[in-house]
Amino acid sequence: MKRKISLFLVMILMLSTLMNVVTAEDTAQIGNVSAENKILELSINEAVRIATENSREMWKIDDKIKELQDLRRQGSSAKELYEQLNEMPMGTMELSGSEYVNLILSKNNYFSKNAELRTKELNKSRENILVGIEIGTKSLYYNVLVAEKAIEINQAKLNKANEQLRVVNLKFNNGSATKAEVLNAEMAIQQAKTDLDSALDDLNIAKLDLLNALELPFDTKFVLTDTDLSYVPANEINLDEKIENAKQGRIEILTAENNFELQKIETHAITAYYTSNLWQHKSAKEKLKDAELNVPQAYKDVELDVRKTYLNLVKAERALVNMDKTVELAKEAARINKLLYDNGMSTSLDVLDADTKLAEVEIGRYQMLAAYNMSKLMFDYSNIGTFK
C-alpha cells in the first residue's frame, strides 16, 4: 500500500513539474509578444473599432431594449386582464381612473406598440452612437496627425533659423552684417524652439485625448499608421436628393412620428374616460396637438441640419483651396527673400519673417485639411439616416 502511495506521489510531482515548465514557456512567449508589441500601431479604422468595443453607451442600449421587451409582455398581460374584467359584472370592478385608463390603453395595444416603436428608435440610436463614435474618434485621430505635422514644420523652421544664424555670423565676421541682424537671427531661433516645444505639448495632449476615448491606459505608446491626410474633392452634390434621404431615416423624424402615433392612442383612452370639462381631458387634447405639430417640425429640423452641414462643407472646401494658394505664395516669397538676401538686396530679418509666415500657413493648411475631412464626414452622415 505504501509503495502505491509513493508511486502516486512521484507521478503528481512529475505532472507538477511538467505543468510548471509549460507555464514558464507560455509566460515567456507572452512576454516576447508583449515586448515586440509594446508600441501599438494604430490605424484609423482600428481606433474606431477599439472605441466602439469600449463604448458604455452600447451596453446601456442593450439594457433598455430588454426593459422594452418586458414592457411589451406587460402590455399583453394588461390586455388579458382587461378582457377578463369585461366579462365580470360591473359592480365587482373597483378601479381608479388611472387604472381604468391603463386598461383602455392595453386594449388598444398601447404598451406593446410603445415597446415596438421605442425598440426601433433604440436600434436607430445604436446606429447613431456608432456614427458618433466614428466621428469623435476620427476627429481625435486627426488632432494627433495635425500635432505631429506641426512638430515637423516647426522643426524645419528651427533648422532654417539655425542655418540663417550661421550665415549671418559668417557675414558679421567679414563685416557685411550688423550685430542687430545677428540678434534677430538668435531671437528667431529662440522663437522657433518655443513653437516646437509648444507643438510637442500639443501632441502629448492630443495623444492623451485619443487614449482616453479608446479607454486605453494613458502610458500606452502608439504610432499612427494612417498618416496620409489627403484632400478628396467633394463630388457634385444633389442637395435635394440628400435631404430626401435624410427624411427617410433620421431618428428625429422617426421619434416624432412614433410619439404622434402613441399620443393618439393615449388621448383616445383619456378622453374616453374623463369628461371634456376635466383637466385630464383638456391636457390630453393639448398633448395630441403638440405631437401632431412636432412631426412637420422634425422634417424641417432635419432639412435645416442637412443644409447647414452642406454649407459647412462648402465653406471648408473653399477655405482649403484658398489656403493651398496661400501656401504657394508663401513658398515663393520665402524663396525670393532668400535669393535677395544672398545677393545683398534684403536683410536677414526679411528672410526670417518669410520663413515664419511659411511655417504658419503650412500648419494652417494642414489644420484646414483636417477640418475639411471632418466636415465631409459630418455631411455624409447627415443625410443617410444614421446621424444625430
Buried (B, 14 or more C-beta within 10 A) or exposed (E): EEEEEEEEEEEEEEEEEEEEEEEEEEEEEEEEEEEEEEEBEBEBBBBBBBBBEEBEBBEEBEEBBEEBEEBBEBBEEBBEEBEEBEEEEEEEEEEEEEEBBBBBBBBBBBBBBBBBBBBBBBBBBBBBBBBBBBBBBBBBBBBBBBBBBBBBBBBBBBEBBBEBBEBBBEBBEEEEBBEEBBEBBBBBBEBBBEBBEEBBEBBEEBBEBBBEBBEBEEEBEBEBBBEEBEBEEBEEEEBEEBBEBBBEBBBBBBBBBBBBBBBBBBBBBBBEBBEEEBEBBBEBBEBBEEBBEBBEEBBEBBBEBBBEBBEBBBEBBEBBBEBBEBBEEBBEBBEBBBEBBEEEEBBBBBBBBBBBBBBBBBBBBBBBBBBBBBBBBBBBBBBBBBBB
